[in-house]
Amino acid sequence: MLNFEQELRMRLDLFFHHHTGFSSFAHFQSIPPIFREEIFDQLLTTDTFLIMPDTDVRDAVLGDAILLCQKYITRDNAVTKEALETYYEKNHFQIWNAPFLAELLEYLDDPQSDPDGGFDPKLHVQHLSLGFEWDLLVEFGLGEDDPAATVEGVLGMLAACPKLKEVAFEIKGTPEGMSRVRNIFSTYASALQTLDERLRLNTDDGDIPAGLLVLEIPFQRQLPRRMIPHPWWDVERKEEMELFEEDWWERMEITEQIPMELLV
């Protein structure tokens, strides 16, 4: 009788047999790492946002390919590390309530599941979209009833992510709530500018121009949804970031096609 680990290993073999040109996972393991990268890109990345910390959505979007990120299934430290690097570096993560960013960036140190020596998502994540809704910040923030403490905490977490290229702040809610969040952001203008400039420097040739995008997304659909330009942007920089905004909305449109039962 198969145990749970053996069943998952069999699922991984079947996945490779049905969805790739390899007969099994062992066949895939046998090719040089430089050729595995393209396969990881195909299997472990998606055009949608990965909505976190909702792993049900992640698993539904990526399917059994996500098993590659578990060492106790692959039994291969190098392959697991390569899979985790692709997963964190190339996917776009959307976190509905910004304080939950801590869960995404949590250090992976399970000796059974993670590569030897552990794995630190903070060193790899590059694309984030974070929701800031006043009522949620008050109820589930990093400081008790203190949304400003949450903003400061989130900025601290982002500072610990050296490869970041794209960050979107989604200010959501009622007009009054959005105004309160904007007021908090205004007190951290210097830190926001530092973050925006760091992200821009991380952008490679050929990437969509990136940085810190701030979006207003009112609950009332009749109100405009808009990008809020930073005061330090010149005309050219604003035009660059409009490309980032366009890409964000296109990705959001694809994400909204995920069945609603997976978003609960």
Secondary structure as GFF3:
##gff-version 3
##sequence-region A 1 264
A	DSSP	alpha_helix	4	19	.	.	.	ID=ss1
A	DSSP	alpha_helix	25	29	.	.	.	ID=ss2
A	DSSP	alpha_helix	33	44	.	.	.	ID=ss3
A	DSSP	beta_strand	49	52	.	.	.	ID=ss4
A	DSSP	alpha_helix	55	62	.	.	.	ID=ss5
A	DSSP	three_ten_helix	63	69	.	.	.	ID=ss6
A	DSSP	alpha_helix	71	74	.	.	.	ID=ss7
A	DSSP	alpha_helix	77	90	.	.	.	ID=ss8
A	DSSP	beta_strand	92	95	.	.	.	ID=ss9
A	DSSP	three_ten_helix	98	100	.	.	.	ID=ss10
A	DSSP	alpha_helix	101	104	.	.	.	ID=ss11
A	DSSP	three_ten_helix	121	123	.	.	.	ID=ss12
A	DSSP	beta_strand	127	133	.	.	.	ID=ss13
A	DSSP	alpha_helix	134	140	.	.	.	ID=ss14
A	DSSP	alpha_helix	147	159	.	.	.	ID=ss15
A	DSSP	beta_strand	166	173	.	.	.	ID=ss16
A	DSSP	alpha_helix	175	187	.	.	.	ID=ss17
A	DSSP	alpha_helix	189	202	.	.	.	ID=ss18
A	DSSP	beta_strand	212	218	.	.	.	ID=ss19
A	DSSP	beta_strand	226	227	.	.	.	ID=ss20
A	DSSP	alpha_helix	235	255	.	.	.	ID=ss21
A	DSSP	three_ten_helix	260	262	.	.	.	ID=ss22
###
